[in-house]
Amino acid sequence: MFDGLTPTEGIMAFDGPAFVRHVAERLIHEFAFSQGAGTPSLIGIAKEHPARVQLERLMPGGVGVGSGIVVDSYGGVSRQQDIVVYEKLSPIFAHNDAADATYFPVEGVIAAGEVKSTFGKKELQDAVAKSASVKVLRRRAIATDEGLGSPTVPFRNYGSTTCFSGTPEQQFDQSRRSLDQVYSFVLCQRFEATPQTTIRNLADETRQAGAHLMPNIVTSLADGSIYPFNSKSGSITRAMTEGDGAIFSDDPIGGFAQLVKMLRLYAVSGRTVERQHYERYFRSPGEEGPSLPISARVLF
């Protein structure tokens, strides 16, 4: 008799973590298979596509995964991003559906990532430059007075149409709060050098670029992952700015699972600004409200 607890006879109980591990293993094979695509450019495209497909399937509802360029309403433009994770409330500006000519407003971008075959010093510098080009973009953050004592910047979670105004300590602040920032990451097939050399190179880049512009995680499907780390608490953190160093773990499957976990965390708990700020992307530069030329007039 079915009691609501026993799996149907002949069907194994579903194991979610095992499924994510299988996705990682599948990506390992798909990355290897992409080597037959021909040119380096085609190989890159062959790797990016399955990564986007698999990640979108593991994201919460209302979240899309594409590729393109991230922009802000002040004229800022990022470099081309292999993976863009975004809320589906956001408008997408695509020229003939071409990924290279698709633009995402930063207010709706949850995460941006790079897909690499090998990950050496050159690829690290490229990934840092691309991460920085997104993280410097400014979301339209306007303080309003809701009678709480002082004006604060309202916030909302991705996918929500409801905004909240809290105390000055709770307000939206992408310069200080990691969950108010775009999460950036690198997903690669393997490290070009040893993990020890790779993590030292990452430390050098962090000192030069600044922790606030660095990728949040670097995941290799062959070698393992590099995580931001806080030596005082003895734990990994969400962003380089929350720690004082980085650690390497040689568990590649666990590293992919952690990447998925963090992307889902940002999709659910990450914060952005009021949805009305999307309207700025539909106005001419300097235009603050609807304005139409009057070509003819009649009164009734």
URLIN-V901968 format. One line per field, one symbol per residue. ss: DSSP state (@ for helix, = for strand, . for the rest). psi: psi as a letter, one per 30 degrees, with the letter a starting at -180 (. if undefined). burial: b if it has 9 or more other ideal C-beta (glycine too) atoms within 8 Angstrom, else e. A space follows every 50 residues. Layout:
ss: ???
psi: ???
burial: ???
//
This chain:
ss: ...............@@@@@@@@@@@@@@@@@@@@@@..@@@@@@@@@@@ @@@@@@@@....=========.....=...=======....===....@@ @====@@@===========.@@@@@@@@@@@@@@@.......==...... .==.===......=.............@@@..=========...@@@@@@ @@@@@@@@@.@@@...====...=======....==...@@@..=====. .@@@@@@@@@@@@@@@@@@.==..@@@@@@@@..................
psi: kkgffklkkfklkkjeeeeeeeeeeeeeeeeeeffgfcleeeeeefeeee eeeeeeffllkgklkalbkkllgggkkllkkekjklkffkkkjkjhgkef hkkkkffgkelklkkldljaeeeeeeeeeeeefeffkkkjjkkljgggel kljllllkfkfklkjalefflkjfffkefglkkklkjlelkealeeeeee eeeeeeeeekefflkfkjkkfeealkkkkjfefhlllfleffagallkkh jeeeeeeeeeeeeeeeeeflkaakfffffffgllkfkflkkkkjflkkk.
burial: eeeeeeeeeeeeeeeeeebbbebbbbbbebbeebeebeeeebbbbbbbeb bbbbbbebbeeebebbbbbbbbbeebebebbbbbbbbebbebebeeeeee bbbbbbbbbbbbbbbbbbbbeebbbbbbbbbbbbbebbbbbeebeeebee ebbbbbbbbeeebebbeeeebbbbeebbbbbbbbbbbbbbbbeebeebbe bbbebbeebebbbbbbbbbbbeebbbbbbbeeeeeebbbbebbebbbbbe ebbbbbbbbbebbbbbbbebbbbbbebbeebebeeeeeeeeeeeeeeeee
//
